[in-house]
Amino acid sequence: MTLVDRIFTRIGASDRILEGKSTFYVEMEETNSILKCATPSSLAIVDELGRGTSTFDGLSIAHAVLNYICKQTRCMSLFSTHYHMLLDQFRDTAGVRNYHMAFKASEETDRIVFLYKFIEGDCPKSFGLNVAKMAGLPTKVLDLARAQSVAFSKNLDELALKARNL
């Protein structure tokens, strides 16, 4: 006896250029396989769905796929994402619980240490700029990226407020 009838994974990035298939195309093929073949007794592991396209298309696809898994397929799944907006959109969905990888952050030194421990709850923010700093990107690049991140976040907040008022 097994706990699941099949295990599906949508992890990593690879292309099949000789077949004319981009990384994003392969990602969508793998996702399609999950949506068509998974049953309520399956396990689907989906990592960072939608990264290979624009933020808005990627978020929209991730939202639609997660919704389909929750309401149609109803299989067990681990669905990892950096799209924080999905947290709010699925917070009250039956059977969905949020987890994140634990970390220690220091605002004084702008450092982060990843603890590699899976804990319940929302991750309070993204740490892409911290990882970019750890990888050694120049300070001028990081400063510009930080400013762009603040501006982008402000624009998204304004759009979300307008959408709520429609």
Beta strands, then each sheet from edge to edge (+ up, - down):
strand 1: 7-10
strand 2: 43-47
strand 3: 76-80
strand 4: 99-106
strand 5: 111-120
sheet 1: 1+ 2+ 3+
sheet 2: 4+ 5-
end
